Amino acid sequence: MADYDGWEVENVFSSPRRGRIAYSESVLHSTSALRLSTAVVYSGTYSRELMGGDSHSLFFGVDSGSRKFSAQAFPNSNGKVGVEILDPDTAESLGVAFSVGSGAWEKVEVSFTAERKVYVAKITNFAKVSGASGGDARAYVDEIKAE
């Protein structure tokens, strides 16, 4: 397997804010463009927090063959988190999976056939914000893996 030493993350927020940053697990705690949380964590110290409607696009490289991309997701009880794998050259969707919105940690996994190149994993919190107060539509994502 080839060595890939990091990720690039594009944050797409429901508000007009946008950003692109270089991502590395070793500097995760100091990366201000990601919304991080210590309140709801699957493993380690931090999880990624997604507000309702927010998404993160992660660019990752894999070798050719059958591959899996997975993440632990903690959607609120009436929301769901989706993971979609996209080919950046053609914008073709290679697979998609959703959490069931249980209000607990769930493994969301997409299997796909890869060439040896970089792909995009789009992780989206589909929870709807309702009412004047906005409600709590947060979701958390942890243990993101490409295998």
Secondary structure, 3 states (H helix, E strand, C coil): CCCCCCEEEEEECCCCCEEEEEECHHHHHHCCCCCEECCCCCCCCCEEEECCCCEEEEEEEECCEEEEEEEEEECCCCCCEEEEEECCCCCCEEEEEECCCCCCCEEEEEEEEECCEEEEEEEEECCCCCCCCCCCCCEEEEEEEEC
